[in-house]
Amino acid sequence: MFSVRVKNVTKHSKDTVTVTFNVSFRSFPGQFVMLNLPGHEEIPLSLSSPDSVTVRAVGETTEALVNIQPGELLGIKGPMGRPFSIPNGTALLIAGGIGIAPLIYLHDYIIGRGGEVKILYGVRTSEELINHRRFENIKISTDNGSAGFHGNVIDLLKVEDRPDRYSRIYCCGPEIMLRKLYDFFKENKLLRKVEFALERYMKCGMGVCGSCALENGLMVCSEGPVFNGVELEW
Ligand SMILES: Cc1cc2nc3c(=O)[nH]c(=O)nc-3n(C[C@H](O)[C@H](O)[C@H](O)COP(=O)(O)OP(=O)(O)OC[C@H]3O[C@@H](n4cnc5c(N)ncnc54)[C@H](O)[C@@H]3O)c2cc1C
C-alpha cells in the first residue's frame, strides 16, 4: 500500500464526487484500486481516469469519502484487475447509475486514440447525472422521465440502436441491469462482443476471501472485474 494526497474534489450532486489524486497511475480503463481512508474500511473503487475515482455515498466509507477535503491522505493498493479490451471499431458504452465511473475512463481512452464511442447512460432521475455534457455522442434515459428517454437504459437500447453495428459493447451498472443486458445480448447472439464490469461486494481484493465469487467460481477481484459475456453463466 502507498499513500496519495487528495488534489481536488469535484462535487457532481449531493452524494457523488470525483476525487482526484496528486499522482497518476499507470493503469487501463476497467481497473480498480483498493482505497483506504484512515479509520474506515478498505473499499474497491474503479478508476474514472488515471488519477481519479468517482464515488457515490451508499454507506459509511463512501459517505466519508464524499466529504473528503483536498490535502488529506489516502492509502491505495493497485491499480489491479483485468481491464476492458480495446475496440477496433466503434464502441457502445452502456452505463447505469454510478456504473458510469469506469466508462468515463474507457470513453476518454478510446477518444484519445482517435476511436469512436457512443454512450447510453441510464439513471433514476436527472439529478444523478454525472458530467454528461462532456460526452459528444450520448443518449440519456431516466426512470422518471426528468431528462432524455423516459424508461430504463435497456428500453433505450432497444428503441435507439442496433447493437450489432458496434465492434465492442461495454456495460457497467447495478447487477440487475447487467443480468437483463446479458439476457438481451444472449437472445440476440451478441454475447461474444460484450464486456461486463462487475461491482460485487469484495473484501480482500486479492482472490483469497472468496466474498466476490460468481456462481461459476470466478472471482471478480482476481479474475475480473471485467468479464466477456461468454464467461458469465447467468
Ligand atoms: C471492482 C469494484 C469497483 C467499484 N467501483 C465503484 C466506483 O467507481 N464508484 C462507486 O461509487 N462504487 C464503486 N464500487 C462499489 C463500492 O465499492 C461500494 O459502494 C463500497 O464498498 C461501499 O462501502 P461503504 O462502507 O460506503 O458501504 P457499506 O456500509 O459497506 O454498504 C452500504 C450498502 O451498500 C451495499 N454495497 C456495498 N458494496 C456494494 C457493491 N459492491 N455492490 C452493491 N452494493 C454494495 C451494502 O450491502 C449496503 O447495503 C465498486 C465495487 C467493486 C467491487
PDBQT file of the ligand as one rigid body, heavy atoms in Angstrom, charges set to zero:
ROOT
HETATM    1  C1  LIG A 301     -14.498  -3.669  -8.639  1.00  0.00    +0.000 C 
HETATM    2  C2  LIG A 301     -15.412  -2.667  -7.992  1.00  0.00    +0.000 A 
HETATM    3  C3  LIG A 301     -15.423  -1.355  -8.450  1.00  0.00    +0.000 A 
HETATM    4  C4  LIG A 301     -16.268  -0.409  -7.850  1.00  0.00    +0.000 A 
HETATM    5  N1  LIG A 301     -16.236   0.866  -8.347  1.00  0.00    +0.000 NA
HETATM    6  C5  LIG A 301     -17.015   1.808  -7.766  1.00  0.00    +0.000 A 
HETATM    7  C6  LIG A 301     -16.947   3.161  -8.240  1.00  0.00    +0.000 A 
HETATM    8  O1  LIG A 301     -16.208   3.501  -9.176  1.00  0.00    +0.000 OA
HETATM    9  N2  LIG A 301     -17.724   4.077  -7.613  1.00  0.00    +0.000 N 
HETATM   10  C7  LIG A 301     -18.557   3.749  -6.550  1.00  0.00    +0.000 A 
HETATM   11  O2  LIG A 301     -19.235   4.640  -6.011  1.00  0.00    +0.000 OA
HETATM   12  N3  LIG A 301     -18.637   2.469  -6.106  1.00  0.00    +0.000 NA
HETATM   13  C8  LIG A 301     -17.887   1.504  -6.668  1.00  0.00    +0.000 A 
HETATM   14  N4  LIG A 301     -17.925   0.212  -6.192  1.00  0.00    +0.000 N 
HETATM   15  C9  LIG A 301     -18.830  -0.094  -5.049  1.00  0.00    +0.000 C 
HETATM   16  C10 LIG A 301     -18.156   0.338  -3.754  1.00  0.00    +0.000 C 
HETATM   17  O3  LIG A 301     -17.027  -0.481  -3.514  1.00  0.00    +0.000 OA
HETATM   18  C11 LIG A 301     -19.155   0.197  -2.584  1.00  0.00    +0.000 C 
HETATM   19  O4  LIG A 301     -20.171   1.159  -2.760  1.00  0.00    +0.000 OA
HETATM   20  C12 LIG A 301     -18.455   0.430  -1.251  1.00  0.00    +0.000 C 
HETATM   21  O5  LIG A 301     -17.619  -0.664  -0.953  1.00  0.00    +0.000 OA
HETATM   22  C13 LIG A 301     -19.478   0.595  -0.141  1.00  0.00    +0.000 C 
HETATM   23  O6  LIG A 301     -18.771   0.813   1.074  1.00  0.00    +0.000 OA
HETATM   24  P1  LIG A 301     -19.433   1.615   2.300  1.00  0.00    +0.000 P 
HETATM   25  O7  LIG A 301     -18.615   1.337   3.514  1.00  0.00    +0.000 OA
HETATM   26  O8  LIG A 301     -19.665   3.031   1.942  1.00  0.00    +0.000 OA
HETATM   27  O9  LIG A 301     -20.846   0.952   2.393  1.00  0.00    +0.000 OA
HETATM   28  P2  LIG A 301     -21.270  -0.361   3.214  1.00  0.00    +0.000 P 
HETATM   29  O10 LIG A 301     -21.662   0.089   4.583  1.00  0.00    +0.000 OA
HETATM   30  O11 LIG A 301     -20.234  -1.430   3.041  1.00  0.00    +0.000 OA
HETATM   31  O12 LIG A 301     -22.528  -0.760   2.356  1.00  0.00    +0.000 OA
HETATM   32  C14 LIG A 301     -23.669   0.107   2.235  1.00  0.00    +0.000 C 
HETATM   33  C15 LIG A 301     -24.712  -0.583   1.405  1.00  0.00    +0.000 C 
HETATM   34  O13 LIG A 301     -24.225  -0.799   0.058  1.00  0.00    +0.000 OA
HETATM   35  C16 LIG A 301     -24.198  -2.206  -0.226  1.00  0.00    +0.000 C 
HETATM   36  N5  LIG A 301     -22.981  -2.464  -1.001  1.00  0.00    +0.000 N 
HETATM   37  C17 LIG A 301     -21.698  -2.412  -0.584  1.00  0.00    +0.000 A 
HETATM   38  N6  LIG A 301     -20.858  -2.716  -1.583  1.00  0.00    +0.000 NA
HETATM   39  C18 LIG A 301     -21.628  -2.957  -2.669  1.00  0.00    +0.000 A 
HETATM   40  C19 LIG A 301     -21.370  -3.346  -4.004  1.00  0.00    +0.000 A 
HETATM   41  N7  LIG A 301     -20.123  -3.561  -4.470  1.00  0.00    +0.000 N 
HETATM   42  N8  LIG A 301     -22.421  -3.502  -4.841  1.00  0.00    +0.000 NA
HETATM   43  C20 LIG A 301     -23.682  -3.311  -4.414  1.00  0.00    +0.000 A 
HETATM   44  N9  LIG A 301     -23.990  -2.955  -3.155  1.00  0.00    +0.000 NA
HETATM   45  C21 LIG A 301     -22.989  -2.792  -2.299  1.00  0.00    +0.000 A 
HETATM   46  C22 LIG A 301     -24.187  -2.904   1.106  1.00  0.00    +0.000 C 
HETATM   47  O14 LIG A 301     -24.757  -4.190   1.034  1.00  0.00    +0.000 OA
HETATM   48  C23 LIG A 301     -25.054  -1.968   1.950  1.00  0.00    +0.000 C 
HETATM   49  O15 LIG A 301     -26.421  -2.185   1.699  1.00  0.00    +0.000 OA
HETATM   50  C24 LIG A 301     -17.119  -0.769  -6.766  1.00  0.00    +0.000 A 
HETATM   51  C25 LIG A 301     -17.105  -2.093  -6.306  1.00  0.00    +0.000 A 
HETATM   52  C26 LIG A 301     -16.277  -3.030  -6.909  1.00  0.00    +0.000 A 
HETATM   53  C27 LIG A 301     -16.272  -4.434  -6.402  1.00  0.00    +0.000 C 
ENDROOT
TORSDOF 0
